[in-house]
Amino acid sequence: MTRTAWRILFSMFAIFAIMAVAVACGDDDDDDGGDTTPGGGSTATQPSGGGGEPKEGGSLKVQYLDVQSWDPHFSSFAQDIGHHGFVWRGLYKLDKENNPVPEMAASEPEVSADGLTYTVKLKDGLKWSDGEPLTAADFVAGVHRTCDPDNAGQYFYLLSNIVGCDDFYTANGDPEGDPPVAAKSAEEKEQLREAIGVKAVDETTIEYTLIEQQPTWPMILTMWMTYPVPRHIVKTSGEAWPSDPTKLAFNGPFKLQSYTTKSGAVFVRNDNYAGQHPAYLDQVEFVYIEDNAQSNNAFRSGEISVALADTSNLTVLQSEFKDELLSYPQPATIALQMQMERQPLDNEKVRLALSRAIDRDTLANNVLQGAVLPTTSWIPADVAKIEEGTFDDEVGFDPDAAKKLLDEAGYPNGQGFPKLTILIRDTPSNTATANFLQAEFKEHLGIDVDIEVVDAPTRSRRFTTEDFELFPGGWIQDYPDPENWIIGLFDKDGTLNHYNCFDSDIDTLIGKARYNTNNEERLEQYREINELISTRACGAAPMYHQANHILVSPKVGGIEEFHSSQDRVLAADWAPEEWYLND
């Protein structure tokens, strides 16, 4: 297939849910830095800053959240991916219109006639930040690392269509399986690694071999789990990432100068970055602030120039910062996620009772001051192409139905119901949401729940190790297609299915949809899956879609112009090379 045909194939299948603001990164994150809504919610407003011409130089200090892991081939949380995008980049990136465009690649890939082999040429003379050559083998190593069972990349499922990736990922066996599966020997694992369908044809040419035609594959090549590995530092795919991230080499617009856990990170321009242009800023400093009320005070005093708005105080901020508050929709869903391996959350009627006890309108409009859009659909309506409120009658707020469901589950009036705990990150809006849920469950179901407050890295770790019961968290779209809301998240063996949603009907439909080249049929299958997730509360009871609310100093440019649903934590943090100072 020619490059032109590749572009046609992509345009046939890509779903642009929100063309004006489109792809957020990430994963399971909760809240406050964004609060979203394709198809509704906040109206996009623009700060007055950023009107000047981009110029080189200067430094910027911004609020951010501490990282759980610096390894892009492992991570799944938004704040991690935001860090990765500052210092590493892949073959392609999504532009503002969500089109994959070359970044480290010299051009679009060449695709074989059967649609199963993609050949990519690198730009000439690529270098890591330390001056070492960046070659095709480094990109091959990135795929190997994500598929390596000793690294266990949480986004490996997006690469499972590469020949051999699944076989390598499962090479450590499952000694507790039924029946138990023995681990492969070191020699067998090496053979499986070498059999993965990604090869360095020469120093500047990479070849990917797929199992099935995949309409969304061009988007996958833009994602962080495909980023290259500095093989002169991390020599094998199963080797631990350096505990000191400053010891790594980088190929993104910035390189890491310093990092202090719970404090911050300093990035400086990487002069070896081979993107469209070098970063405008000399330096960007992340200041790790969990409490957005605190960060907003730091913004007021001029200590930081960009901050996440405290949405629990949004009406005040809208009045105080008329020209500095950037608000815009984002395709993200926050749900009450429920650990289905913990009783009684394994009971569908219990999960539905919790869902039906939540007054989403009051939560969205009063508790969160209209900063979000209430929903009962996991996939945003504009992405799924359904009517907003489609599932309200089945799983929306209905105290009488909630009580009846709990009675049928064996807990009349809440009697004998075990105490559960809501796990949250320490922000005002998270606390307000948790307090609201706690009161709702007490009033409508007669049950008591506790609230546990932790910092961002602990919250991330507790979720990924499945050490939680109730978790207000959710999903921010990584790339603009409904499969991104389903694959890996709700299939039985999905690496991000940390709430353990096991549903044979969902698995059957995923099997039909995943590589279906009939686009209308594929989209309808994902709509059916969305209905099953939403109406069975399979690990998640959707509560609201988000919108981002960011405070941006008028002296900063390149942020409002590049805000999109690709944002990780802050507006335009997917493209920090575009940030600049006006004065």
URUR-V674031 format. One record per pair of residues at least 12 apart in sequence whose ideal C-beta (glycine too) atoms are under 6 Angstrom apart, sorted by the first residue. I is the first residue (numbers start at 1). J is the second residue. D is the distance in Angstrom with one decimal. If there is no record, write none. Layout:
I:J:D + I:J:D
//
This chain:
1:111:3.8 + 3:108:4.3 + 6:108:5.6 + 6:111:4.9 + 10:218:4.8 + 13:215:3.4 + 13:519:5.5 + 15:480:5.4 + 15:481:4.9 + 16:98:5.7 + 16:480:5.4 + 17:38:5.3 + 17:331:5.5 + 17:382:5.1 + 17:383:4.1 + 17:480:5.3 + 18:38:4.8 + 21:328:5.3 + 21:329:5.7 + 21:564:5.4 + 21:565:5.5 + 22:98:4.9 + 22:480:5.9 + 22:564:5.2 + 22:565:4.6 + 23:94:5.7 + 23:98:5.7 + 23:477:5.7 + 23:479:5.5 + 23:480:5.5 + 23:565:4.9 + 23:566:4.2 + 24:330:5.3 + 24:332:5.9 + 24:476:3.9 + 24:477:5.3 + 24:565:4.2 + 24:566:5.9 + 24:567:5.4 + 25:81:4.8 + 25:478:5.7 + 25:566:5.9 + 25:568:4.5 + 26:78:3.3 + 26:81:5.3 + 26:476:4.3 + 26:568:5.7 + 27:76:4.3 + 27:77:5.4 + 27:78:5.8 + 28:473:4.9 + 29:78:4.1 + 30:472:5.6 + 30:473:4.6 + 31:334:6.0 + 32:292:5.5 + 32:308:5.9 + 32:311:6.0 + 32:427:4.5 + 32:429:4.9 + 33:308:4.2 + 33:569:5.0 + 34:330:5.2 + 34:546:4.7 + 34:548:4.0 + 35:311:5.7 + 35:371:4.7 + 35:372:4.4 + 35:546:3.8 + 35:547:4.9 + 36:329:5.8 + 36:330:3.7 + 36:332:4.1 + 36:545:4.6 + 36:546:2.6 + 36:547:4.9 + 37:329:4.4 + 37:373:4.1 + 37:545:4.0 + 37:547:5.2 + 38:329:5.8 + 38:331:4.6 + 38:380:4.1 + 38:382:4.0 + 38:383:5.9 + 39:381:4.7 + 39:382:3.8 + 40:373:4.5 + 41:329:5.4 + 41:373:3.8 + 41:547:4.7 + 42:327:4.7 + 42:547:3.8 + 44:328:3.9 + 45:327:5.1 + 46:560:5.3 + 47:323:5.6 + 47:324:5.2 + 47:326:5.3 + 47:552:4.9 + 47:560:5.6 + 48:323:4.3 + 48:554:5.9 + 49:554:3.4 + 49:556:5.7 + 50:557:3.8 + 50:560:5.0 + 50:561:6.0 + 52:557:5.7 + 52:582:4.0 + 54:280:5.2 + 54:580:4.5 + 55:580:5.9 + 56:280:5.2 + 57:282:5.7 + 58:281:5.8 + 58:581:4.1 + 59:282:5.7 + 59:283:3.8 + 60:281:5.7 + 60:284:5.1 + 60:305:5.6 + 61:285:4.5 + 61:304:4.9 + 62:304:5.8 + 62:306:4.0 + 63:287:5.8 + 63:289:4.9 + 63:295:4.3 + 63:304:5.5 + 63:307:4.4 + 63:308:5.9 + 64:286:3.8 + 64:569:5.9 + 65:79:3.9 + 65:456:4.6 + 65:569:5.9 + 66:262:5.9 + 66:288:4.5 + 66:456:5.5 + 66:457:5.3 + 67:79:6.0 + 67:80:5.2 + 67:83:4.9 + 68:80:5.5 + 68:457:4.8 + 68:460:4.2 + 70:245:4.2 + 71:241:4.2 + 72:84:4.1 + 72:88:5.8 + 72:224:4.2 + 72:227:4.8 + 73:145:4.1 + 73:146:4.4 + 73:153:4.9 + 73:225:5.6 + 74:151:5.9 + 74:153:5.3 + 76:154:4.0 + 76:496:5.8 + 77:460:4.7 + 78:476:5.9 + 78:568:4.8 + 78:569:5.8 + 79:569:5.4 + 81:224:5.7 + 81:568:5.2 + 82:568:3.2 + 82:569:4.8 + 82:573:5.0 + 84:224:5.1 + 85:574:5.6 + 86:252:5.9 + 86:254:4.8 + 86:267:5.4 + 86:576:5.6 + 87:250:4.1 + 87:252:4.4 + 87:254:5.7 + 87:256:5.6 + 88:227:4.5 + 88:251:5.9 + 88:252:4.8 + 89:103:5.2 + 89:251:5.9 + 89:252:4.7 + 90:222:5.9 + 90:226:5.1 + 90:227:5.1 + 91:104:5.1 + 91:105:4.2 + 91:120:5.6 + 91:221:5.3 + 92:105:5.9 + 92:221:5.1 + 92:222:4.6 + 93:222:5.2 + 94:222:5.2 + 96:564:5.8 + 98:480:5.0 + 100:218:4.8 + 100:222:5.2 + 103:275:5.7 + 105:120:5.2 + 106:121:4.5 + 106:123:4.8 + 115:213:4.1 + 116:210:4.8 + 117:209:5.3 + 118:208:4.4 + 119:207:5.1 + 120:206:4.8 + 121:204:5.9 + 121:205:5.6 + 122:204:4.3 + 123:274:5.5 + 126:274:5.4 + 127:272:4.4 + 128:230:5.5 + 128:249:3.8 + 128:251:5.8 + 129:249:5.2 + 129:250:4.4 + 129:255:4.2 + 129:270:4.8 + 129:272:5.5 + 130:249:4.6 + 132:232:5.2 + 134:251:5.6 + 135:203:4.6 + 136:200:3.9 + 136:203:5.9 + 136:204:5.9 + 136:205:5.7 + 136:206:4.6 + 137:200:4.4 + 138:228:3.8 + 138:229:5.6 + 138:231:5.6 + 139:206:5.3 + 139:228:4.7 + 140:198:5.2 + 140:200:5.1 + 141:229:3.9 + 141:231:5.3 + 142:226:5.6 + 142:227:5.3 + 142:228:5.1 + 142:229:5.1 + 143:198:4.6 + 144:193:5.8 + 144:237:3.9 + 145:229:5.6 + 145:237:4.5 + 146:159:5.7 + 146:225:4.4 + 147:165:4.2 + 147:168:4.8 + 147:169:5.2 + 148:237:4.2 + 148:238:4.9 + 149:169:5.5 + 149:171:5.1 + 149:172:4.2 + 150:238:3.4 + 151:238:5.9 + 153:225:5.6 + 154:495:5.0 + 154:496:5.9 + 155:225:4.3 + 156:169:5.5 + 156:495:5.9 + 157:488:3.9 + 157:495:5.4 + 158:220:5.4 + 161:210:5.1 + 161:211:5.3 + 161:212:5.9 + 161:214:5.2 + 162:197:4.9 + 162:198:6.0 + 163:197:3.0 + 163:209:4.8 + 163:211:5.8 + 164:195:4.4 + 164:196:4.1 + 164:197:5.6 + 165:196:5.8 + 167:192:5.3 + 168:192:4.4 + 168:193:5.5 + 168:196:5.9 + 171:184:4.3 + 171:189:4.8 + 171:192:5.4 + 197:209:3.3 + 212:515:3.8 + 213:517:5.7 + 214:515:6.0 + 216:481:5.2 + 219:479:4.2 + 230:249:4.0 + 233:249:6.0 + 245:259:5.6 + 250:270:5.8 + 253:273:4.8 + 253:279:4.0 + 253:577:3.7 + 254:267:3.8 + 254:270:5.6 + 254:279:6.0 + 255:270:4.4 + 264:286:5.0 + 264:287:4.8 + 264:288:5.3 + 265:286:4.5 + 266:285:5.0 + 267:284:4.8 + 268:283:5.1 + 269:282:5.6 + 279:577:4.2 + 280:580:3.9 + 281:579:5.6 + 287:304:5.8 + 290:426:5.2 + 290:455:5.8 + 292:308:4.9 + 292:310:4.0 + 292:427:5.4 + 293:310:4.7 + 293:428:5.4 + 295:307:4.2 + 296:310:5.1 + 299:551:4.9 + 305:553:4.0 + 305:556:5.4 + 306:552:5.5 + 306:570:5.7 + 307:551:4.6 + 309:549:3.8 + 309:551:5.5 + 310:428:5.6 + 311:368:5.9 + 311:371:4.3 + 311:429:4.7 + 311:549:5.8 + 312:428:3.8 + 312:429:4.5 + 312:432:5.2 + 314:369:4.5 + 314:371:5.0 + 315:369:5.4 + 321:551:6.0 + 324:551:5.4 + 324:552:5.9 + 326:550:4.6 + 326:552:5.4 + 326:560:5.4 + 326:571:5.6 + 327:547:6.0 + 327:549:4.9 + 328:548:5.7 + 328:563:5.9 + 329:547:5.1 + 330:546:5.2 + 330:547:5.9 + 330:548:5.1 + 330:565:5.0 + 331:380:5.2 + 331:383:5.8 + 331:477:4.1 + 331:565:5.0 + 332:476:4.2 + 332:546:4.2 + 333:378:5.8 + 333:474:4.7 + 333:475:5.6 + 333:542:5.5 + 333:545:5.6 + 334:474:4.2 + 334:543:5.6 + 334:544:5.5 + 335:474:5.0 + 335:540:3.9 + 335:541:5.6 + 335:542:4.6 + 335:543:5.8 + 336:472:5.9 + 336:541:4.5 + 337:471:4.3 + 337:473:5.2 + 337:499:5.0 + 337:540:5.0 + 338:351:5.6 + 338:499:6.0 + 339:468:5.6 + 339:469:5.3 + 339:499:5.7 + 340:499:5.8 + 340:500:4.5 + 340:539:5.6 + 341:500:4.9 + 342:469:5.4 + 347:409:5.1 + 348:536:5.8 + 349:405:4.7 + 349:408:5.3 + 349:409:4.0 + 350:409:4.8 + 351:537:3.8 + 352:405:5.2 + 352:537:5.4 + 353:402:4.8 + 353:405:3.9 + 353:406:4.2 + 355:395:4.8 + 355:537:5.0 + 355:541:3.7 + 356:398:4.9 + 356:401:5.0 + 356:402:3.8 + 357:402:4.2 + 357:440:5.2 + 357:441:5.7 + 357:444:4.2 + 357:445:5.3 + 358:440:5.7 + 359:397:4.6 + 360:374:3.6 + 360:543:5.6 + 361:374:5.3 + 363:436:5.7 + 364:544:5.1 + 367:432:5.2 + 367:436:4.9 + 372:544:4.0 + 372:546:5.8 + 373:544:5.9 + 373:545:4.6 + 374:544:5.2 + 375:542:5.2 + 375:544:5.8 + 375:545:5.3 + 376:391:4.2 + 376:392:5.3 + 376:395:5.1 + 376:396:5.1 + 376:534:6.0 + 376:542:5.6 + 377:391:5.8 + 377:534:5.3 + 377:542:5.8 + 378:530:5.5 + 378:533:4.8 + 378:534:5.2 + 378:542:5.1 + 379:482:5.9 + 379:485:4.6 + 379:530:4.5 + 380:545:5.4 + 383:482:5.9 + 384:527:5.5 + 384:530:5.3 + 391:534:4.8 + 391:535:5.7 + 394:535:4.9 + 395:535:5.6 + 399:444:4.3 + 402:444:5.4 + 406:445:5.4 + 413:446:4.7 + 414:445:5.3 + 414:446:3.1 + 414:447:4.1 + 417:447:4.5 + 419:448:5.4 + 420:449:4.9 + 420:469:4.5 + 420:470:5.4 + 421:450:4.5 + 421:452:5.2 + 421:469:5.2 + 422:434:4.8 + 422:449:5.7 + 422:451:5.0 + 422:470:4.5 + 423:452:5.2 + 423:462:6.0 + 423:468:4.6 + 423:471:5.2 + 424:453:5.8 + 425:456:5.5 + 425:459:4.9 + 426:453:4.8 + 433:472:5.7 + 434:451:4.6 + 463:498:5.7 + 466:498:5.0 + 477:565:5.8 + 482:526:3.9 + 486:529:5.4 + 490:506:5.5 + 490:533:5.8 + 491:507:5.7 + 491:510:4.9 + 492:507:5.3 + 499:539:3.3 + 501:538:4.0 + 501:539:3.5 + 503:538:5.3 + 505:532:5.7 + 506:529:5.6 + 506:532:5.3 + 509:525:5.2 + 509:528:5.6 + 509:529:4.9 + 512:525:5.5 + 513:525:3.7 + 513:526:5.6 + 550:571:4.5 + 555:581:5.8 + 555:582:5.1 + 555:583:5.5 + 557:580:4.8 + 557:582:5.4 + 558:578:4.0 + 558:579:4.4 + 558:580:5.1 + 559:571:5.1 + 559:572:4.5 + 562:575:4.8 + 562:578:5.0
//
